[in-house]
Amino acid sequence: MQTLGHLMIEDVKLPPGQEWVGGRDEWWFLLISAGAAYWLDNARNRSLAPGEMLILPPAVKGIVHDQSGRKSPGRQHFRAFGLDASELCFRLMGRIAG
């Protein structure tokens, strides 16, 4: 994962049957590039197709689960962009006050 102050960038390639865990303190924007996956949380489960974007506000707990199976291993790929809103506000206020 690359971190640029308030922004985190993660290039994720899930092996078959693996998971990416959401529910952190930042906003996350997931762009599905390839593969079969599901978003799983307490409220609902849904499939994710290539080209879809999933927007996760802070404190939403859930996982992206790879569903490619053994037939096409390692096919689930997405990019995750995390935004720490409190860090962004802190930086903006510092620039305005300075």
N, C-alpha and C positions, 0 to 999 in steps of 0.2 A: 504494500500500500504506500502510495506517495502522499505526503502531507504538505500542504502549502498554507500554513497558518490556519484559517478557518475552513479550508477545503480539503477533503480527502478523496483520493482517486484510487480505485481498486479495479484491477482487471481480473475477473474470476473465471476460472475454468474448472468446473466441478467434475471429479471422477464419478463414475456410476454409483448411485446410491448415497452420495455425500450431500451435505447441506451447508447453506450459508445462513448464519443466524442474524436476524434483524432485532430491533428492540433496543437500540442504543439511544444515546441522548441527543443525536443529531437528526436532521432531515436527511433522508436517503432517496436518491433517484436511481432506479435500476433500469438499464436499457438491455433488453434481451436480444442477443445477437444470433444465437443458434441453439438448437437442441430442444428437448422436451423437458419442461419443469412444471412444478406446482408451487403456488404460494399457500402456505398452511398457517393458520392462526386460530384463535379461539372463536372468532366470529364466523369465518367462512374459509373455504378452500376453493381455489380456482386454478385452472391451467394457465400457463404463460406461453405465448407463442413468440417466435422471432419477430422483432419489430415493435413489440409492446413495451411500454414504460410503466413501471410500478413506482408510485410516490409514497414514501413512508414517513409520516410525521414522527417527531420524538415520542418515545414510550410505546409505540406500536410494537407488540411482541409477535414474532412469527419467524418462519424459515422459508427459504427457497430450497426445494428438494429436487434433485436430479431424477428424471424419470426415463432417461435414455436406455437404461438396461444394458445387458451384456452384448446386445446386437450391434450397438454403436457406442462403444465406450468413450467417455470423455468428450461428448458432443455438446454438453451444456456450457454455454459461454455467455457471460454478460458483463457489462461495465457498471460499476457502482460509484456514484458520486455522493459523498457525504458533506453536508453543510452544517457547521456548528454555528447556529444563529447567535448564541450569546457571545462567542468570540468575534463574530462579524460586527455585532453592535458595539462591542468594546473598541474594536479597531476604528469604526466609523466615528464614534464619539471622540476618540483621541485625535482624529484628523480635524474634526469640527472645532474642538477646543484649542487645538494647537495652531 
